[in-house]
Amino acid sequence: MGRRVTDWAIAVAVAATLVVTGLSRRDSTDLDLLGYLLLAGSGLALVARRRAPVPVLAGTGLCAVGYQAAGFDIPAVAYLFAVYAAVRAGHRVSTIAVSVLMLAALPVAAMASGLHDTGEAFAQARGALELAWLIAAGAAGEALRQAEKRADEAERTREETARRRAGEERLHLARELHDSLTHQISVIKVQAEAAVHLAQRRGEPVPEALLAIRDAGREASRELRATLEALRDDDLNPPRGLDHVPELVDRARTSGLAATLTIGGDRNAVPAAVDRTAYRIVQESLTNIARHAAATTASVRIDYQPGTLVIRVDDDGATTPETAPVPGVGLLGMRERVTALGGHLRAAPRGEGGFTVHAELPVDQPS
């Protein structure tokens, strides 16, 4: 609302200035009414300079040529405002093209007024649109455009830095938490296994609750170890990426799963974070299939599409829409990785049975 008021204030002020200047030279032509309309129109057109900078540029230029032809020897002030607005909006080529036409048309308009010979017409045209003022208006618009661009870039950089730092802190906390939990669960598992062993040596019946604690401890320990390995991508454990996906598929085959790998599209370089995340998606998906799906086949497909890397992992396990599993730590971590990169993840049972993981990761580098 404030910007609209400002635009109207500037437009009305420029229009009033041009009309008052024209009134002071009223005796210069018999086409007063047309000239005044063009003077006012060129100023009022500036109200739309933010929304339509190029049309306003052309409109103010035509008005300036028109009132020069009508005999009003008045500087093209509104056109200079339009030049500033168009260059600020990034329309440099259009501004140069229209300005060249203006510089050629103004002497013709001055001669068309019938009040000047050729020499006077060129002098009047130079007075109406001084080249120095034209360059100054364009330079001012370009300077402000660059300043706004730098400000936007700085703001974006600050946001990215804040997100990166938050992610690093989150990763640090996750590592610490997993280290602590792994230790505590290991203690519980060892104690439970020792109690089961002692009971069996004494020939005593082992309580079901104790067996459940032992089995739960083993499973939790395996889950935490797998998650912790995913979190520890450091120099001692170099990160793995798309080049290592065939190894994952081969490993799945050795466990008895009929796994296939299909790669589509033209492979291009992808950002390192996308490369690692794609590997983790395939790794976690195949791990879940081996542990929970009771599947006999699995298919991995990687598609290199323009601007997007698509990963899809399907299995023929026993999961159905009615028996959808509760998302575990692995799936939640997978979703967080994808979301952090601005991608999308869908992990759900298939209608024909089995489970599918479908991820889309943007691969365009920020400009």
C-alpha positions as a printed NumPy array, in Angstrom:
array([[  0.   ,   0.   ,   0.   ],
       [  2.797,   2.411,   0.901],
       [  4.613,   1.671,  -2.347],
       [  1.46 ,   2.344,  -4.384],
       [  0.983,   5.707,  -2.677],
       [  4.61 ,   6.578,  -3.422],
       [  4.208,   5.622,  -7.078],
       [  1.117,   7.78 ,  -7.424],
       [  2.81 ,  10.701,  -5.649],
       [  5.809,  10.571,  -8.003],
       [  3.609,  10.202, -11.09 ],
       [  1.363,  13.113, -10.156],
       [  4.338,  15.298,  -9.213],
       [  6.083,  14.642, -12.541],
       [  2.851,  15.183, -14.494],
       [  2.161,  18.462, -12.647],
       [  5.717,  19.676, -13.215],
       [  5.503,  18.977, -16.949],
       [  2.091,  20.621, -17.302],
       [  3.174,  23.737, -15.373],
       [  6.283,  23.962, -17.525],
       [  4.101,  23.672, -20.605],
       [  1.801,  26.455, -19.382],
       [  4.788,  28.744, -19.095],
       [  5.384,  28.205, -22.835],
       [  1.755,  28.314, -23.914],
       [  2.338,  30.606, -26.888],
       [  4.742,  28.199, -28.57 ],
       [  2.082,  26.243, -30.485],
       [ -1.555,  26.092, -31.46 ],
       [ -1.832,  22.471, -30.362],
       [ -2.067,  23.278, -26.664],
       [ -4.715,  20.719, -25.662],
       [ -2.943,  17.773, -27.302],
       [  0.378,  18.859, -25.863],
       [ -0.995,  19.178, -22.336],
       [ -2.604,  15.737, -22.558],
       [  0.683,  14.2  , -23.663],
       [  2.582,  16.017, -20.932],
       [  0.171,  14.815, -18.251],
       [ -0.027,  11.325, -19.745],
       [  3.748,  10.858, -19.759],
       [  3.903,  11.711, -16.066],
       [  0.884,   9.667, -14.972],
       [  2.151,   6.616, -16.866],
       [  4.917,   6.338, -14.265],
       [  2.429,   4.925, -11.758],
       [  2.795,   1.541, -13.517],
       [  6.574,   1.611, -13.899],
       [  7.147,  -1.192, -11.339],
       [  4.532,  -3.542, -12.79 ],
       [  5.223,  -2.91 , -16.487],
       [  8.566,  -1.105, -16.867],
       [  9.036,  -1.711, -20.609],
       [  5.525,  -0.618, -21.699],
       [  5.871,   2.487, -19.499],
       [  9.266,   3.164, -21.095],
       [  7.746,   2.985, -24.564],
       [  4.683,   5.01 , -23.53 ],
       [  6.625,   7.883, -21.962],
       [  8.94 ,   7.916, -24.995],
       [  5.991,   8.221, -27.392],
       [  4.474,  10.978, -25.262],
       [  7.768,  12.894, -25.303],
       [  8.013,  12.611, -29.083],
       [  4.343,  13.664, -29.348],
       [  4.556,  16.811, -27.271],
       [  7.801,  17.793, -29.   ],
       [  5.95 ,  17.505, -32.327],
       [  3.132,  19.582, -30.833],
       [  5.616,  22.381, -30.195],
       [  6.313,  21.909, -26.479],
       [ 10.078,  22.265, -26.074],
       [ 10.199,  20.504, -22.685],
       [ 12.739,  17.96 , -21.358],
       [ 11.602,  14.315, -21.346],
       [ 11.664,  14.079, -17.56 ],
       [  9.121,  11.25 , -17.359],
       [ 11.134,   9.226, -19.848],
       [ 14.235,   9.497, -17.627],
       [ 12.22 ,   8.115, -14.688],
       [ 11.067,   5.27 , -16.942],
       [ 14.655,   4.537, -18.011],
       [ 15.686,   4.296, -14.363],
       [ 12.795,   1.92 , -13.571],
       [ 13.376,  -0.309, -16.614],
       [ 17.111,  -0.715, -15.99 ],
       [ 16.477,  -1.373, -12.295],
       [ 14.097,  -4.162, -13.329],
       [ 16.851,  -5.679, -15.489],
       [ 15.577,  -4.649, -18.956],
       [ 18.845,  -3.141, -20.175],
       [ 18.63 ,  -4.252, -23.811],
       [ 15.071,  -2.967, -24.2  ],
       [ 16.05 ,   0.345, -22.606],
       [ 18.972,   0.832, -24.982],
       [ 16.84 ,  -0.032, -28.015],
       [ 14.021,   2.351, -27.058],
       [ 16.491,   5.126, -26.176],
       [ 18.211,   4.862, -29.564],
       [ 14.818,   5.215, -31.24 ],
       [ 14.033,   8.192, -29.004],
       [ 17.279,   9.968, -29.88 ],
       [ 16.487,   9.479, -33.586],
       [ 12.806,  10.463, -33.33 ],
       [ 13.1  ,  13.657, -31.271],
       [ 14.798,  15.767, -34.005],
       [ 12.169,  14.579, -36.49 ],
       [  9.429,  15.553, -34.023],
       [ 10.983,  18.978, -33.519],
       [ 11.058,  19.562, -37.285],
       [  7.474,  18.287, -37.566],
       [  6.35 ,  21.064, -35.22 ],
       [  7.176,  23.541, -37.993],
       [  8.802,  25.97 , -35.548],
       [ 12.452,  25.036, -36.162],
       [ 14.833,  24.464, -39.038],
       [ 17.107,  21.421, -39.072],
       [ 19.818,  22.897, -36.866],
       [ 17.348,  24.22 , -34.323],
       [ 15.511,  20.875, -34.345],
       [ 18.657,  18.983, -33.357],
       [ 19.41 ,  21.54 , -30.666],
       [ 15.869,  21.203, -29.315],
       [ 16.163,  17.393, -29.334],
       [ 19.416,  17.584, -27.377],
       [ 17.726,  19.844, -24.859],
       [ 14.753,  17.517, -24.534],
       [ 16.873,  14.439, -23.878],
       [ 20.443,  15.151, -22.862],
       [ 22.604,  12.073, -23.401],
       [ 24.37 ,  12.652, -20.093],
       [ 21.076,  12.615, -18.178],
       [ 19.99 ,   9.517, -20.074],
       [ 23.189,   7.682, -19.124],
       [ 22.904,   8.898, -15.525],
       [ 19.347,   7.564, -15.221],
       [ 20.376,   4.184, -16.604],
       [ 23.459,   4.04 , -14.391],
       [ 21.398,   4.84 , -11.299],
       [ 18.939,   2.07 , -12.114],
       [ 21.735,  -0.439, -12.726],
       [ 23.525,   0.541,  -9.498],
       [ 20.392,   0.011,  -7.431],
       [ 19.657,  -3.285,  -9.211],
       [ 23.125,  -4.576,  -8.365],
       [ 22.781,  -3.384,  -4.762],
       [ 19.459,  -5.204,  -4.394],
       [ 20.961,  -8.303,  -5.991],
       [ 23.875,  -8.253,  -3.542],
       [ 21.482,  -7.749,  -0.631],
       [ 19.36 , -10.719,  -1.754],
       [ 22.485, -12.849,  -2.178],
       [ 23.722, -11.862,   1.274],
       [ 20.352, -12.744,   2.803],
       [ 20.303, -16.088,   1.016],
       [ 23.855, -16.809,   2.136],
       [ 22.962, -15.989,   5.739],
       [ 19.984, -18.332,   5.596],
       [ 22.064, -21.13 ,   4.067],
       [ 24.79 , -20.623,   6.677],
       [ 22.226, -20.737,   9.469],
       [ 20.683, -23.925,   8.039],
       [ 24.112, -25.52 ,   7.632],
       [ 25.127, -24.67 ,  11.186],
       [ 21.828, -25.974,  12.511],
       [ 22.342, -29.16 ,  10.532],
       [ 25.884, -29.563,  11.833],
       [ 24.719, -29.067,  15.408],
       [ 21.865, -31.483,  14.885],
       [ 24.268, -34.051,  13.462],
       [ 26.613, -33.588,  16.42 ],
       [ 23.772, -34.086,  18.88 ],
       [ 22.556, -37.132,  16.964],
       [ 26.011, -38.69 ,  17.103],
       [ 26.312, -38.032,  20.821],
       [ 22.834, -39.409,  21.468],
       [ 23.45 , -42.523,  19.423],
       [ 26.804, -43.136,  21.121],
       [ 25.148, -42.877,  24.523],
       [ 22.185, -45.055,  23.576],
       [ 24.405, -47.665,  21.966],
       [ 26.421, -47.973,  25.172],
       [ 23.363, -48.225,  27.419],
       [ 21.576, -50.727,  25.204],
       [ 24.741, -52.796,  24.937],
       [ 24.832, -52.996,  28.749],
       [ 21.188, -54.087,  28.839],
       [ 21.797, -56.7  ,  26.137],
       [ 24.859, -58.15 ,  27.88 ],
       [ 23.078, -58.322,  31.223],
       [ 20.029, -60.011,  29.684],
       [ 22.148, -62.54 ,  27.796],
       [ 24.136, -63.285,  30.969],
       [ 20.925, -63.848,  32.934],
       [ 19.556, -66.175,  30.23 ],
       [ 22.837, -68.093,  30.144],
       [ 22.91 , -68.545,  33.933],
       [ 19.294, -69.713,  34.005],
       [ 19.967, -72.253,  31.269],
       [ 23.096, -73.559,  33.05 ],
       [ 21.105, -74.078,  36.241],
       [ 18.374, -75.851,  34.341],
       [ 15.833, -73.233,  35.358],
       [ 13.048, -72.035,  33.022],
       [ 13.936, -68.724,  31.375],
       [ 11.207, -66.1  ,  31.833],
       [  9.602, -64.943,  28.609],
       [ 10.128, -61.32 ,  29.628],
       [ 13.873, -61.907,  29.943],
       [ 14.031, -63.496,  26.495],
       [ 12.074, -60.57 ,  25.084],
       [ 14.529, -58.096,  26.672],
       [ 17.478, -60.007,  25.203],
       [ 15.984, -60.114,  21.697],
       [ 14.905, -56.461,  21.824],
       [ 18.402, -55.468,  22.948],
       [ 19.982, -57.304,  20.031],
       [ 17.632, -55.703,  17.503],
       [ 18.054, -52.218,  18.975],
       [ 21.815, -52.618,  18.981],
       [ 21.804, -53.545,  15.278],
       [ 19.528, -50.626,  14.401],
       [ 21.629, -48.119,  16.307],
       [ 24.86 , -49.405,  14.809],
       [ 23.471, -49.049,  11.278],
       [ 22.191, -45.534,  11.999],
       [ 25.454, -44.517,  13.63 ],
       [ 27.427, -45.69 ,  10.595],
       [ 25.205, -43.503,   8.407],
       [ 25.936, -40.493,  10.616],
       [ 29.715, -40.993,  10.64 ],
       [ 30.768, -39.937,   7.165],
       [ 34.195, -38.52 ,   8.013],
       [ 37.749, -38.696,   6.688],
       [ 38.335, -42.093,   8.314],
       [ 35.199, -43.46 ,   6.629],
       [ 35.071, -41.773,   3.203],
       [ 31.501, -41.077,   2.074],
       [ 30.055, -43.458,  -0.466],
       [ 27.903, -42.413,  -3.381],
       [ 26.209, -43.492,  -6.593],
       [ 29.338, -45.242,  -7.859],
       [ 28.986, -47.706,  -4.972],
       [ 25.297, -48.555,  -5.525],
       [ 26.168, -51.626,  -7.672],
       [ 28.062, -53.001,  -4.666],
       [ 24.913, -52.684,  -2.548],
       [ 22.88 , -54.564,  -5.153],
       [ 25.535, -57.289,  -5.442],
       [ 25.62 , -57.647,  -1.663],
       [ 21.827, -57.991,  -1.613],
       [ 22.087, -60.808,  -4.177],
       [ 24.555, -62.708,  -2.015],
       [ 21.961, -62.742,   0.76 ],
       [ 19.519, -64.579,  -1.507],
       [ 17.507, -61.582,  -2.749],
       [ 16.98 , -61.371,  -6.518],
       [ 17.996, -57.724,  -6.835],
       [ 18.299, -55.755, -10.08 ],
       [ 19.749, -52.322, -10.863],
       [ 18.582, -50.112, -13.725],
       [ 20.114, -46.735, -14.551],
       [ 18.27 , -44.419, -16.926],
       [ 19.057, -41.079, -18.523],
       [ 22.369, -39.397, -19.196],
       [ 24.516, -39.416, -16.103],
       [ 25.748, -35.969, -15.099],
       [ 27.732, -34.776, -12.126],
       [ 25.563, -34.306,  -9.046],
       [ 26.298, -32.371,  -5.847],
       [ 28.187, -34.347,  -3.211],
       [ 25.281, -34.181,  -0.742],
       [ 22.887, -35.621,  -3.34 ],
       [ 25.427, -38.313,  -4.239],
       [ 25.706, -39.465,  -0.602],
       [ 21.972, -39.244,   0.029],
       [ 21.142, -41.35 ,  -3.027],
       [ 23.492, -44.063,  -1.78 ],
       [ 21.951, -43.965,   1.706],
       [ 18.435, -44.268,   0.279],
       [ 19.338, -47.401,  -1.653],
       [ 21.318, -48.792,   1.285],
       [ 18.543, -48.238,   3.823],
       [ 15.88 , -49.554,   1.442],
       [ 17.743, -52.783,   0.708],
       [ 18.549, -53.223,   4.402],
       [ 14.874, -52.879,   5.323],
       [ 13.902, -55.348,   2.601],
       [ 16.378, -57.914,   3.901],
       [ 15.287, -57.482,   7.522],
       [ 11.562, -56.933,   7.438],
       [  9.983, -57.435,   4.018],
       [ 10.126, -61.237,   3.538],
       [ 10.713, -60.417,  -0.13 ],
       [ 12.252, -62.543,  -2.855],
       [ 12.899, -59.813,  -5.436],
       [ 13.867, -56.161,  -5.343],
       [ 14.456, -53.619,  -8.076],
       [ 16.553, -50.467,  -7.844],
       [ 16.126, -47.793, -10.509],
       [ 18.104, -44.56 , -10.764],
       [ 16.98 , -41.995, -13.343],
       [ 19.025, -38.939, -14.292],
       [ 16.399, -36.421, -15.346],
       [ 16.904, -32.711, -16.16 ],
       [ 17.421, -31.015, -12.818],
       [ 16.356, -34.07 , -10.807],
       [ 17.767, -37.399,  -9.672],
       [ 15.044, -40.004,  -9.142],
       [ 15.632, -43.113,  -7.008],
       [ 13.051, -45.889,  -6.794],
       [ 13.354, -49.154,  -4.858],
       [ 10.553, -51.748,  -5.066],
       [ 10.158, -55.163,  -3.472],
       [  7.585, -57.968,  -3.619],
       [  7.36 , -58.502,   0.131],
       [  4.328, -59.262,   2.221],
       [  3.518, -55.623,   3.058],
       [  0.096, -54.4  ,   1.944],
       [ -1.742, -51.089,   2.402],
       [ -3.628, -52.728,   5.275],
       [ -0.421, -53.87 ,   7.013],
       [  1.727, -50.787,   6.483],
       [  4.654, -50.783,   8.936],
       [  5.277, -48.001,  11.432],
       [  8.152, -45.821,  10.104],
       [ 11.367, -46.638,  11.942],
       [ 14.525, -44.666,  12.589],
       [ 15.992, -45.564,   9.208],
       [ 13.005, -44.343,   7.217],
       [ 12.717, -41.167,   9.291],
       [ 16.411, -40.436,   8.777],
       [ 16.017, -41.046,   5.044],
       [ 13.123, -38.588,   4.885],
       [ 15.097, -35.942,   6.795],
       [ 18.039, -36.259,   4.415],
       [ 15.805, -35.833,   1.374],
       [ 13.865, -32.913,   2.859],
       [ 17.084, -31.12 ,   3.835],
       [ 18.115, -31.149,   0.168],
       [ 14.754, -29.742,  -0.96 ],
       [ 13.586, -33.067,  -2.392],
       [ 10.554, -35.299,  -1.965],
       [ 10.26 , -38.834,  -0.59 ],
       [  7.39 , -41.295,  -0.775],
       [  7.677, -44.566,   1.109],
       [  4.519, -46.673,   1.118],
       [  3.104, -50.147,   0.416],
       [  2.289, -51.004,  -3.182],
       [ -1.21 , -51.914,  -4.212],
       [ -0.061, -55.245,  -5.672],
       [  1.9  , -56.065,  -2.521],
       [  5.355, -55.148,  -1.363],
       [  6.854, -51.777,  -0.599],
       [  8.188, -48.876,  -2.663],
       [ 10.572, -46.051,  -1.859],
       [ 10.496, -43.178,  -4.349],
       [ 12.795, -40.159,  -3.892],
       [ 13.319, -37.089,  -6.063],
       [ 16.423, -35.004,  -5.374],
       [ 17.169, -31.637,  -7.057],
       [ 20.612, -31.632,  -8.646],
       [ 20.892, -28.06 ,  -9.958],
       [ 23.733, -26.196,  -8.295],
       [ 22.695, -22.844,  -6.723],
       [ 23.546, -19.92 ,  -8.928]])
